[in-house]
């Protein structure tokens, strides 16, 4: 099973007065156990001739330009020491190809152009085609602006003539204290406000007669709501993963459409 992906990151941002969170071993184990089940299911999906990209509601609305977003296992749920989040989204892009999607996903230095303002900067630390390691800085504003640095291991490629994939696994995520100042520093991993501790993303894409069908699943781990503040925190925690994934799909769709138009203009000129 080959899976990998790169996406602008889901960042959960909310003010938590006087609260410091720590990533626990139990939360880390829960995330890894869940990821194993997700990747096993995706391996079966990608080995099937019929379900490389999961069915997501009315295909006609995708053809008409809609972006579908749906929760998996309810979207957000508590685990020992944290919260897990799992969402899936899909879109259809006319004129795009698996090759153009793979090129976009591997354009590691252009993330800030495609996914601004959430992605501030990015670059490849190692790029060997199918395998890469990238670093990324991103931020999210929701009452409070939070800046995060992250590193991801990525594997991506094509499965035959009409299909492709990308799998991105976070290896390091740091919250940045006093960003863009002389006193800027990364907080130790697993500390800070707990806005984002882990993030894995899984892209699947397939050429069909109507265009290129693209799908992304994002699984993240964050802190739980502090005691007494659940009424304030939970609506934000449960809303932002969905909103961030929808933003990612729409930005990806926009970039693919722009690239398709440029190729069309070049072909006409020649």
ZAPADREN-767159 format. One record per atom (N, C-alpha, C): x, y, z; atom name. Coordinates in pm, whole numbers, plus 50000, padded with zeros to 5 digits. Example, Ala and Ser with C-alpha at 12.3 -4.5 7.8 and 13.67 -1.06 7.14 Angstrom:
<pts>
PT     xx     yy     zz  atom
PT  51319  49431  50780     N
PT  51230  49550  50780    CA
PT  51320  49670  50780     C
PT  51285  49775  50708     N
PT  51367  49894  50714    CA
PT  51290  50003  50787     C
</pts>
This chain:
<pts>
PT     xx     yy     zz  atom
PT  50086  49881  50000     N
PT  50000  50000  50000    CA
PT  50088  50123  50000     C
PT  50066  50209  49904     N
PT  50143  50333  49900    CA
PT  50049  50448  49927     C
PT  50078  50522  50031     N
PT  49992  50634  50063    CA
PT  50081  50749  50107     C
PT  50039  50866  50073     N
PT  50110  50982  50119    CA
PT  50040  51108  50075     C
PT  50064  51215  50144     N
PT  50002  51337  50102    CA
PT  50055  51456  50175     C
PT  50026  51567  50116     N
PT  50073  51693  50167    CA
PT  49955  51788  50162     C
PT  49923  51850  50273     N
PT  49814  51944  50271    CA
PT  49842  52055  50368     C
PT  49779  52171  50346     N
PT  49786  52276  50444    CA
PT  49717  52227  50570     C
PT  49762  52267  50686     N
PT  49732  52195  50807    CA
PT  49607  52246  50876     C
PT  49539  52154  50941     N
PT  49424  52186  51022    CA
PT  49477  52240  51155     C
PT  49444  52363  51188     N
PT  49493  52423  51311    CA
PT  49374  52464  51395     C
PT  49369  52421  51517     N
PT  49260  52454  51606    CA
PT  49307  52567  51697     C
PT  49239  52680  51691     N
PT  49284  52798  51762    CA
PT  49171  52852  51848     C
PT  49199  52867  51977     N
PT  49100  52924  52066    CA
PT  49172  52970  52192     C
PT  49121  53077  52256     N
PT  49186  53125  52377    CA
PT  49155  53035  52496     C
PT  49259  52991  52564     N
PT  49241  52909  52683    CA
PT  49317  52976  52797     C
PT  49251  53057  52877     N
PT  49320  53134  52979    CA
PT  49397  53045  53076     C
PT  49529  53072  53087     N
PT  49610  53006  53189    CA
PT  49618  52856  53174     C
PT  49607  52804  53050     N
PT  49602  52659  53031    CA
PT  49719  52612  52948     C
PT  49794  52513  52997     N
PT  49901  52451  52922    CA
PT  49870  52304  52906     C
PT  49887  52254  52784     N
PT  49854  52115  52755    CA
PT  49982  52036  52730     C
PT  49975  51905  52750     N
PT  50088  51816  52726    CA
PT  50037  51692  52653     C
PT  50107  51655  52547     N
PT  50073  51534  52474    CA
PT  50108  51413  52558     C
PT  50010  51329  52586     N
PT  50031  51211  52669    CA
PT  50061  51089  52583     C
PT  50126  50989  52642     N
PT  50153  50865  52572    CA
PT  50024  50794  52532     C
PT  49922  50805  52615     N
PT  49795  50740  52584    CA
PT  49729  50802  52462     C
PT  49737  50935  52449     N
PT  49681  51002  52331    CA
PT  49760  50966  52206     C
PT  49894  50960  52219     N
PT  49978  50921  52106    CA
PT  49946  50780  52060     C
PT  49929  50688  52155     N
PT  49896  50550  52120    CA
PT  49760  50542  52051     C
PT  49664  50617  52102     N
PT  49531  50617  52042    CA
PT  49537  50665  51897     C
PT  49617  50768  51872     N
PT  49630  50820  51736    CA
PT  49693  50715  51644     C
PT  49802  50654  51688     N
PT  49871  50557  51604    CA
PT  49784  50433  51578     C
PT  49711  50391  51678     N
PT  49622  50276  51659    CA
PT  49513  50308  51558     C
PT  49456  50426  51568     N
PT  49351  50465  51474    CA
PT  49407  50480  51332     C
PT  49526  50540  51321     N
PT  49588  50558  51190    CA
PT  49611  50423  51123     C
PT  49651  50323  51200     N
PT  49674  50190  51143    CA
PT  49547  50136  51079     C
PT  49433  50158  51145     N
PT  49306  50110  51088    CA
PT  49267  50191  50965     C
PT  49293  50321  50965     N
PT  49262  50404  50848    CA
PT  49345  50359  50728     C
PT  49474  50337  50750     N
PT  49561  50301  50639    CA
PT  49532  50161  50587     C
PT  49488  50072  50674     N
PT  49448  49939  50629    CA
PT  49325  49949  50540     C
PT  49229  50031  50582     N
PT  49108  50047  50500    CA
PT  49141  50112  50366     C
PT  49230  50213  50365     N
PT  49267  50277  50240    CA
PT  49344  50182  50148     C
PT  49423  50093  50207     N
PT  49494  49994  50126    CA
PT  49395  49908  50049     C
PT  49288  49866  50115     N
PT  49184  49789  50047    CA
PT  49113  49871  49942     C
PT  49086  49998  49975     N
PT  49019  50087  49881    CA
PT  49103  50105  49755     C
PT  49233  50123  49771     N
PT  49321  50147  49656    CA
PT  49350  50022  49576     C
PT  49328  49906  49634     N
PT  49351  49781  49560    CA
PT  49227  49736  49484     C
PT  49115  49803  49508     N
PT  48990  49767  49442    CA
PT  48981  49835  49306     C
PT  48928  49768  49204     N
PT  48911  49832  49073    CA
PT  48797  49933  49071     C
PT  48713  49933  49174     N
PT  48592  50015  49170    CA
PT  48588  50129  49271     C
PT  48669  50125  49376     N
PT  48651  50222  49485    CA
PT  48780  50293  49521     C
PT  48861  50328  49423     N
PT  48986  50398  49453    CA
PT  48958  50529  49528     C
PT  48857  50600  49484     N
PT  48807  50718  49554    CA
PT  48672  50682  49613     C
PT  48652  50708  49741     N
PT  48529  50668  49809    CA
PT  48408  50740  49751     C
PT  48294  50673  49753     N
PT  48170  50737  49712    CA
PT  48130  50841  49816     C
PT  48096  50961  49770     N
PT  48060  51068  49862    CA
PT  47934  51139  49813     C
PT  47820  51077  49840     N
PT  47694  51145  49811    CA
PT  47665  51152  49662     C
PT  47600  51260  49621     N
PT  47550  51279  49485    CA
PT  47663  51322  49393     C
PT  47703  51234  49301     N
PT  47810  51268  49206    CA
PT  47770  51385  49118     C
PT  47641  51400  49093     N
PT  47596  51509  49007    CA
PT  47634  51645  49066     C
PT  47621  51661  49196     N
PT  47657  51790  49256    CA
PT  47806  51818  49243     C
PT  47890  51712  49249     N
PT  48034  51731  49226    CA
PT  48058  51778  49083     C
PT  47988  51717  48988     N
PT  48001  51757  48848    CA
PT  47961  51903  48830     C
PT  47862  51946  48907     N
PT  47814  52083  48897    CA
PT  47901  52182  48974     C
PT  48006  52132  49043     N
PT  48101  52222  49106    CA
PT  48104  52222  49257     C
PT  48022  52140  49321     N
PT  48018  52138  49468    CA
PT  48142  52071  49524     C
PT  48172  52103  49649     N
PT  48274  52033  49727    CA
PT  48202  51959  49839     C
PT  48218  51828  49845     N
PT  48154  51748  49951    CA
PT  48249  51736  50070     C
PT  48196  51758  50188     N
PT  48273  51739  50312    CA
PT  48187  51656  50407     C
PT  48247  51552  50466     N
PT  48171  51468  50556    CA
PT  48257  51422  50673     C
PT  48194  51404  50791     N
PT  48268  51353  50906    CA
PT  48283  51202  50899     C
PT  48394  51152  50950     N
PT  48415  51009  50967    CA
PT  48410  50981  51117     C
PT  48333  50881  51155     N
PT  48316  50848  51298    CA
PT  48269  50968  51380     C
PT  48183  51048  51320     N
PT  48128  51163  51390    CA
PT  48210  51290  51379     C
PT  48328  51283  51319     N
PT  48410  51402  51300    CA
PT  48510  51425  51411     C
PT  48465  51430  51537     N
PT  48552  51453  51653    CA
PT  48507  51365  51769     C
PT  48603  51308  51840     N
PT  48568  51226  51956    CA
PT  48686  51224  52054     C
PT  48651  51198  52180     N
PT  48752  51197  52285    CA
PT  48828  51066  52286     C
PT  48959  51077  52308     N
PT  49043  50962  52340    CA
PT  49113  50995  52471     C
PT  49179  50898  52529     N
PT  49249  50923  52654    CA
PT  49357  51028  52635     C
PT  49338  51144  52693     N
PT  49438  51250  52685    CA
PT  49423  51346  52569     C
PT  49315  51337  52490     N
PT  49303  51431  52380    CA
PT  49175  51415  52301     C
PT  49173  51476  52184     N
PT  49060  51469  52091    CA
PT  49112  51425  51955     C
PT  49041  51333  51892     N
PT  49071  51290  51758    CA
PT  48972  51355  51662     C
PT  49021  51385  51541     N
PT  48935  51447  51439    CA
PT  48960  51378  51306     C
PT  48852  51343  51234     N
PT  48865  51275  51106    CA
PT  48755  51324  51013     C
PT  48798  51388  50904     N
PT  48705  51440  50804    CA
PT  48752  51400  50666     C
PT  48657  51392  50573     N
PT  48688  51357  50434    CA
PT  48616  51455  50342     C
PT  48684  51492  50233     N
PT  48625  51586  50138    CA
PT  48660  51545  49997     C
PT  48574  51582  49901     N
PT  48594  51545  49762    CA
PT  48548  51657  49670     C
PT  48608  51660  49551     N
PT  48571  51758  49449    CA
PT  48602  51698  49312     C
PT  48543  51756  49207     N
PT  48567  51713  49070    CA
PT  48617  51833  48991     C
PT  48727  51813  48916     N
PT  48788  51923  48841    CA
PT  48794  51887  48694     C
PT  48722  51962  48613     N
PT  48724  51940  48469    CA
PT  48858  51985  48412     C
PT  48912  51906  48321     N
PT  49036  51943  48254    CA
PT  49162  51904  48328     C
PT  49150  51860  48454     N
PT  49268  51819  48530    CA
PT  49300  51673  48503     C
PT  49423  51636  48528     N
PT  49469  51500  48505    CA
PT  49540  51448  48630     C
PT  49556  51316  48643     N
PT  49635  51265  48756    CA
PT  49776  51323  48759     C
PT  49836  51343  48641     N
PT  49971  51399  48636    CA
PT  49974  51542  48690     C
PT  49872  51622  48657     N
PT  49871  51761  48704    CA
PT  49844  51767  48854     C
PT  49763  51676  48906     N
PT  49738  51670  49050    CA
PT  49866  51630  49123     C
PT  49936  51530  49074     N
PT  50059  51487  49138    CA
PT  50163  51598  49135     C
PT  50172  51670  49024     N
PT  50267  51781  49015    CA
PT  50234  51889  49117     C
PT  50104  51917  49136     N
PT  50064  52016  49235    CA
PT  50101  51972  49375     C
PT  50074  51847  49408     N
PT  50104  51796  49541    CA
PT  50254  51795  49569     C
PT  50334  51778  49466     N
PT  50479  51774  49483    CA
PT  50545  51910  49469     C
PT  50467  52015  49448     N
PT  50522  52150  49435    CA
PT  50541  52209  49575     C
PT  50634  52152  49651     N
PT  50644  52181  49794    CA
PT  50680  52326  49824     C
PT  50749  52393  49735     N
PT  50786  52532  49761    CA
PT  50676  52631  49733     C
PT  50564  52585  49675     N
PT  50457  52677  49635    CA
PT  50334  52668  49724     C
PT  50344  52601  49838     N
PT  50226  52586  49924    CA
PT  50170  52719  49969     C
PT  50259  52813  49999     N
PT  50211  52943  50047    CA
PT  50137  53019  49938     C
PT  50169  52991  49811     N
PT  50096  53056  49701    CA
PT  49959  52993  49684     C
PT  49951  52862  49693     N
PT  49823  52794  49671    CA
PT  49731  52800  49793     C
PT  49788  52801  49913     N
PT  49708  52784  50034    CA
PT  49719  52900  50132     C
PT  49759  53018  50084     N
PT  49757  53137  50169    CA
PT  49613  53167  50208     C
PT  49588  53224  50327     N
PT  49687  53269  50426    CA
PT  49723  53164  50531     C
PT  49669  53042  50520     N
PT  49696  52943  50624    CA
PT  49841  52894  50620     C
PT  49896  52880  50502     N
PT  50035  52838  50490    CA
PT  50122  52960  50467     C
PT  50218  52980  50555     N
PT  50307  53097  50547    CA
PT  50428  53067  50460     C
PT  50488  52950  50478     N
PT  50607  52913  50402    CA
PT  50622  52762  50404     C
PT  50697  52710  50306     N
PT  50723  52566  50301    CA
PT  50842  52542  50210     C
PT  50910  52429  50233     N
PT  51018  52389  50145    CA
PT  51048  52241  50169     C
PT  51111  52179  50072     N
PT  51149  52040  50084    CA
PT  51284  52029  50153     C
PT  51291  51948  50258     N
PT  51418  51916  50321    CA
PT  51488  51803  50245     C
PT  51408  51715  50188     N
PT  51459  51607  50104    CA
PT  51351  51571  50004     C
PT  51387  51564  49878     N
PT  51289  51534  49773    CA
PT  51348  51430  49679     C
PT  51293  51308  49684     N
PT  51339  51199  49600    CA
PT  51227  51150  49508     C
PT  51138  51243  49472     N
PT  51028  51206  49384    CA
PT  50915  51141  49461     C
PT  50915  51009  49469     N
PT  50807  50940  49539    CA
PT  50811  50964  49689     C
PT  50928  50992  49744     N
PT  50942  51015  49888    CA
PT  51001  51154  49911     C
PT  50948  51223  50012     N
PT  50997  51357  50043    CA
PT  50977  51385  50191     C
PT  51055  51480  50241     N
PT  51037  51535  50375    CA
PT  51028  51685  50358     C
PT  50922  51746  50410     N
PT  50904  51889  50394    CA
PT  50886  51956  50530     C
PT  50916  52085  50533     N
PT  50891  52167  50651    CA
PT  50793  52276  50612     C
PT  50709  52313  50703     N
PT  50603  52409  50675    CA
PT  50575  52496  50797     C
PT  50550  52624  50772     N
PT  50499  52712  50877    CA
PT  50358  52754  50836     C
PT  50266  52746  50932     N
PT  50128  52783  50902    CA
PT  50069  52856  51022     C
PT  49961  52926  50996     N
PT  49896  52998  51105    CA
PT  49746  52999  51082     C
PT  49676  53020  51193     N
PT  49530  53026  51189    CA
PT  49484  53132  51287     C
PT  49390  53212  51243     N
PT  49335  53315  51330    CA
PT  49191  53283  51364     C
PT  49163  53274  51493     N
PT  49026  53261  51541    CA
PT  49024  53322  51680     C
PT  48999  53452  51685     N
PT  49013  53532  51806    CA
PT  49161  53550  51838     C
PT  49234  53441  51835     N
PT  49375  53440  51865    CA
PT  49449  53385  51743     C
PT  49566  53443  51711     N
PT  49647  53390  51602    CA
PT  49752  53296  51659     C
PT  49757  53176  51603     N
PT  49854  53076  51645    CA
PT  49940  53037  51526     C
PT  50070  53030  51549     N
PT  50165  52992  51445    CA
PT  50228  52859  51482     C
PT  50236  52768  51385     N
PT  50292  52636  51407    CA
PT  50398  52607  51302     C
PT  50505  52539  51342     N
PT  50601  52481  51249    CA
PT  50581  52331  51249     C
PT  50599  52269  51131     N
PT  50576  52124  51122    CA
PT  50667  52064  51016     C
PT  50695  51935  51034     N
PT  50764  51856  50934    CA
PT  50679  51734  50901     C
PT  50684  51696  50773     N
PT  50603  51584  50725    CA
PT  50686  51492  50636     C
PT  50661  51363  50652     N
PT  50713  51265  50558    CA
PT  50603  51233  50457     C
PT  50638  51235  50330     N
PT  50539  51223  50225    CA
PT  50580  51115  50126     C
PT  50482  51037  50084     N
PT  50499  50945  49972    CA
PT  50384  50970  49874     C
PT  50418  50974  49745     N
PT  50315  51004  49646    CA
PT  50353  50939  49513     C
PT  50252  50920  49429     N
PT  50279  50860  49299    CA
PT  50152  50832  49223     C
PT  50167  50768  49108     N
PT  50054  50729  49024    CA
PT  50035  50579  49033     C
PT  49910  50536  49033     N
PT  49873  50394  49027    CA
PT  49814  50368  48889     C
PT  49899  50340  48790     N
PT  49851  50320  48655    CA
PT  49828  50452  48584     C
PT  49747  50447  48479     N
PT  49730  50564  48394    CA
PT  49630  50665  48448     C
PT  49536  50622  48531     N
PT  49425  50710  48567    CA
PT  49412  50739  48716     C
PT  49504  50689  48798     N
PT  49488  50703  48943    CA
PT  49618  50749  49009     C
PT  49601  50811  49125     N
PT  49719  50852  49201    CA
PT  49686  50872  49347     C
PT  49790  50893  49427     N
PT  49774  50902  49572    CA
PT  49883  50992  49629     C
PT  49863  51035  49749     N
PT  49966  51102  49827    CA
PT  49932  51083  49974     C
PT  50032  51052  50054     N
PT  50014  51032  50198    CA
PT  50114  51117  50272     C
PT  50068  51196  50364     N
PT  50154  51284  50443    CA
PT  50135  51253  50591     C
PT  50246  51225  50658     N
PT  50242  51195  50802    CA
PT  50326  51296  50877     C
PT  50267  51359  50977     N
PT  50345  51456  51056    CA
PT  50448  51382  51140     C
PT  50571  51434  51140     N
PT  50677  51378  51224    CA
PT  50714  51472  51337     C
PT  50695  51603  51317     N
PT  50721  51702  51422    CA
PT  50622  51817  51405     C
PT  50564  51863  51515     N
PT  50482  51984  51516    CA
PT  50516  52064  51640     C
PT  50553  52190  51618     N
PT  50588  52279  51729    CA
PT  50498  52402  51727     C
PT  50453  52446  51840     N
PT  50389  52577  51850    CA
PT  50497  52682  51860     C
PT  50481  52793  51789     N
PT  50582  52898  51785    CA
PT  50540  53010  51879     C
PT  50627  53040  51973     N
PT  50602  53147  52071    CA
PT  50663  53277  52019     C
PT  50587  53386  52025     N
PT  50629  53518  51981    CA
PT  50685  53515  51838     C
PT  50606  53466  51742     N
PT  50656  53455  51604    CA
PT  50690  53589  51543     C
PT  50787  53589  51453     N
PT  50830  53708  51378    CA
PT  50884  53817  51469     C
PT  50938  53779  51583     N
PT  51003  53876  51672    CA
PT  51144  53828  51701     C
PT  51222  53915  51763     N
PT  51358  53876  51799    CA
PT  51359  53765  51903     C
PT  51249  53749  51975     N
PT  51239  53647  52080    CA
PT  51166  53522  52034     C
PT  51144  53506  51904     N
PT  51073  53390  51854    CA
PT  51142  53260  51897     C
PT  51059  53162  51937     N
PT  51114  53031  51971    CA
PT  51005  52926  51954     C
PT  51051  52803  51928     N
PT  50960  52691  51924    CA
PT  50944  52634  52063     C
PT  50821  52611  52104     N
PT  50797  52542  52229    CA
PT  50830  52394  52213     C
PT  50869  52325  52319     N
PT  50897  52182  52307    CA
PT  50778  52107  52249     C
PT  50805  52006  52166     N
PT  50698  51927  52107    CA
PT  50607  51869  52216     C
PT  50478  51868  52186     N
PT  50384  51812  52282    CA
PT  50350  51904  52396     C
PT  50393  52030  52389     N
PT  50359  52128  52493    CA
PT  50289  52247  52428     C
PT  50264  52349  52508     N
PT  50195  52467  52458    CA
PT  50046  52458  52481     C
PT  49970  52510  52387     N
PT  49825  52513  52403    CA
PT  49756  52390  52348     C
PT  49829  52303  52280     N
PT  49769  52178  52231    CA
PT  49676  52197  52114     C
PT  49698  52303  52034     N
PT  49610  52327  51921    CA
PT  49623  52220  51813     C
PT  49741  52162  51800     N
PT  49762  52055  51702    CA
PT  49885  51975  51743     C
PT  49867  51846  51766     N
PT  49977  51758  51804    CA
PT  50016  51664  51691     C
PT  49920  51615  51613     N
PT  49947  51524  51504    CA
PT  49852  51554  51389     C
PT  49900  51529  51267     N
PT  49815  51546  51149    CA
PT  49862  51454  51037     C
PT  49776  51367  50994     N
PT  49800  51284  50876    CA
PT  49694  51316  50772     C
PT  49738  51319  50645     N
PT  49645  51349  50535    CA
PT  49663  51248  50424     C
PT  49551  51210  50362     N
PT  49551  51103  50261    CA
PT  49474  51150  50136     C
PT  49548  51169  50028     N
PT  49486  51206  49901    CA
PT  49468  51083  49813     C
PT  49354  51074  49746     N
PT  49327  50975  49642    CA
PT  49266  51052  49525     C
PT  49309  51022  49402     N
PT  49251  51092  49288    CA
PT  49246  50998  49168     C
PT  49141  51019  49087     N
PT  49113  50927  48977    CA
PT  49049  51002  48861     C
PT  49095  50973  48741     N
PT  49037  51031  48620    CA
PT  48910  50954  48583     C
PT  48798  51026  48569     N
PT  48673  50967  48525    CA
PT  48626  51048  48403     C
PT  48524  51003  48330     N
PT  48484  51075  48208    CA
PT  48453  51223  48230     C
PT  48402  51259  48348     N
PT  48362  51398  48371    CA
PT  48477  51488  48417     C
PT  48592  51429  48450     N
PT  48704  51510  48499    CA
PT  48788  51431  48599     C
PT  48863  51503  48683     N
PT  48947  51438  48784    CA
PT  48876  51444  48918     C
PT  48850  51329  48975     N
PT  48787  51319  49106    CA
PT  48898  51315  49211     C
PT  48897  51409  49305     N
PT  48999  51415  49409    CA
PT  48933  51403  49546     C
PT  49003  51337  49636     N
PT  48952  51315  49771    CA
PT  49065  51331  49870     C
PT  49037  51391  49984     N
PT  49136  51402  50091    CA
PT  49072  51366  50223     C
PT  49142  51281  50300     N
PT  49104  51251  50438    CA
PT  49210  51311  50530     C
PT  49166  51379  50633     N
PT  49257  51441  50729    CA
PT  49224  51389  50869     C
PT  49326  51335  50936     N
PT  49312  51284  51072    CA
PT  49407  51362  51161     C
PT  49354  51425  51265     N
PT  49438  51507  51352    CA
PT  49411  51475  51499     C
PT  49508  51512  51581     N
PT  49501  51493  51726    CA
PT  49527  51626  51793     C
PT  49439  51665  51886     N
PT  49453  51790  51959    CA
PT  49427  51764  52108     C
PT  49441  51866  52185     N
PT  49404  51859  52326    CA
PT  49252  51849  52339     C
PT  49209  51802  52453     N
PT  49068  51804  52485    CA
PT  49034  51940  52544     C
PT  48905  51967  52557     N
PT  48862  52093  52618    CA
PT  48890  52089  52767     C
PT  48948  52196  52825     N
PT  48973  52200  52969    CA
PT  48843  52191  53047     C
PT  48850  52135  53165     N
PT  48732  52123  53251    CA
PT  48669  52259  53272     C
PT  48539  52264  53254     N
PT  48465  52388  53276    CA
PT  48455  52477  53156     C
PT  48533  52451  53050     N
PT  48530  52536  52931    CA
PT  48478  52462  52808     C
PT  48422  52342  52828     N
PT  48374  52265  52715    CA
PT  48268  52339  52635     C
PT  48180  52409  52702     N
PT  48073  52481  52634    CA
PT  48130  52587  52539     C
PT  48249  52641  52572     N
PT  48312  52744  52489    CA
PT  48400  52682  52382     C
PT  48474  52576  52418     N
PT  48576  52521  52331    CA
PT  48521  52425  52228     C
PT  48431  52335  52269     N
PT  48391  52225  52182    CA
PT  48329  52272  52049     C
PT  48243  52375  52045     N
PT  48191  52416  51915    CA
PT  48301  52459  51819     C
PT  48408  52522  51871     N
PT  48518  52565  51786    CA
PT  48599  52444  51741     C
PT  48631  52356  51837     N
PT  48711  52237  51808    CA
PT  48644  52151  51701     C
PT  48513  52139  51708     N
PT  48442  52052  51615    CA
PT  48416  52118  51480     C
PT  48428  52252  51472     N
PT  48402  52324  51348    CA
PT  48527  52342  51263     C
PT  48640  52373  51325     N
PT  48758  52410  51250    CA
PT  48818  52299  51164     C
PT  48823  52173  51207     N
PT  48877  52071  51117    CA
PT  48801  52062  50985     C
PT  48669  52069  50995     N
PT  48589  52065  50872    CA
PT  48618  52186  50785     C
PT  48620  52304  50845     N
PT  48643  52426  50769    CA
PT  48781  52426  50703     C
PT  48882  52378  50774     N
PT  49017  52375  50718    CA
PT  49026  52278  50602     C
PT  48960  52162  50612     N
PT  48965  52066  50503    CA
PT  48890  52119  50381     C
PT  48776  52182  50403     N
PT  48703  52239  50291    CA
PT  48787  52348  50223     C
PT  48855  52431  50303     N
PT  48945  52532  50245    CA
PT  49051  52466  50158     C
PT  49109  52357  50207     N
PT  49213  52285  50135    CA
PT  49161  52234  50001     C
PT  49041  52172  50000     N
PT  48985  52120  49876    CA
PT  48956  52232  49777     C
PT  48899  52340  49825     N
PT  48866  52450  49735    CA
PT  48993  52514  49678     C
PT  49095  52529  49761     N
PT  49220  52587  49712    CA
PT  49287  52495  49611     C
PT  49283  52365  49636     N
PT  49340  52268  49542    CA
PT  49264  52271  49409     C
PT  49132  52274  49419     N
PT  49050  52281  49298    CA
PT  49081  52407  49217     C
PT  49094  52519  49285     N
PT  49126  52645  49217    CA
PT  49260  52636  49146     C
PT  49361  52581  49214     N
PT  49494  52570  49153    CA
PT  49492  52479  49031     C
PT  49419  52366  49040     N
PT  49412  52274  48927    CA
PT  49338  52336  48809     C
PT  49232  52411  48835     N
PT  49160  52478  48727    CA
PT  49247  52582  48659     C
PT  49323  52658  48737     N
PT  49413  52759  48680    CA
PT  49519  52694  48593     C
PT  49574  52582  48641     N
PT  49674  52511  48562    CA
PT  49615  52456  48433     C
PT  49491  52405  48441     N
PT  49425  52352  48321    CA
PT  49401  52463  48220     C
PT  49362  52581  48266     N
PT  49341  52694  48175    CA
PT  49470  52736  48108     C
PT  49580  52737  48185     N
PT  49708  52774  48127    CA
PT  49751  52674  48019     C
PT  49732  52543  48047     N
PT  49767  52443  47946    CA
PT  49682  52460  47821     C
PT  49553  52490  47842     N
PT  49464  52511  47727    CA
PT  49508  52631  47644     C
PT  49547  52740  47709     N
PT  49591  52860  47637    CA
PT  49720  52833  47559     C
PT  49810  52755  47620     N
PT  49934  52720  47551    CA
PT  49906  52635  47428     C
PT  49816  52537  47445     N
PT  49782  52450  47332    CA
PT  49719  52530  47218     C
PT  49633  52626  47251     N
PT  49569  52707  47148    CA
PT  49671  52794  47077     C
PT  49769  52846  47154     N
PT  49871  52933  47095    CA
PT  49963  52857  47000     C
PT  49978  52727  47029     N
PT  50065  52646  46943    CA
PT  49989  52588  46825     C
</pts>
